[in-house]
Amino acid sequence: MFGADEVDNLTKEQRHKNMRNIRSSDTSIEVMLRKELWARGFRYRKNYAALPGKPDITLTKYKIAIFCDSEFFHGKDWYTVLLPRIRNGENPEYWEKKITRNMERDNEINRKLNYLGWTVIRFWGKDIAKNTEECIAVIKDCIFDQTVNNIECSHELPDLPDEDI
């Protein structure tokens, strides 16, 4: 979405086509992270339907569920950056409701998976793209913590504040 001082250079038809082509699985960030994991010998399941939320990458051996979240659709910097931009953009009610529900669903899925004994790791798309090595290090640290120290690690989105939006 764009702020008041930014302009969308696409027509409504072009924007519609772009939005329609956004994929929910096998995104470039997922593929990038999966390739790195595979190259390092980690075997995983993609979009594992047996778990709540169908995690993008599932390391079943270690009970780790990994989600690769896009900044826009999952509300990165929601109160400070994204929400003000959405409110200044086109169709703000729709986008605010949609993204708020996505963030709530993410938290519900995190709680369900944690209850089932799974470790949840959520990465932002840009973190994967720019710092893939750090993402791999986080995953390795979780595996180490689970296997050596027998403790559950958690790398998830923070809970939403109890404010009304």
Secondary structure, DSSP 8 states (H G I E B T S, - for coil): ---TT----S-HHHHHHHHHT--SSS-HHHHHHHHHHHHTT---EES-TTSTT--SEEEGGGTEEEEEE-TTTTTTTIIIIIHHHHHHSSSHHHHHHHHHHHHHHHHHHHHHHHHTT-EEEEEEHHHHHH-HHHHHHHHHHHHHHHHTS-----B------S---
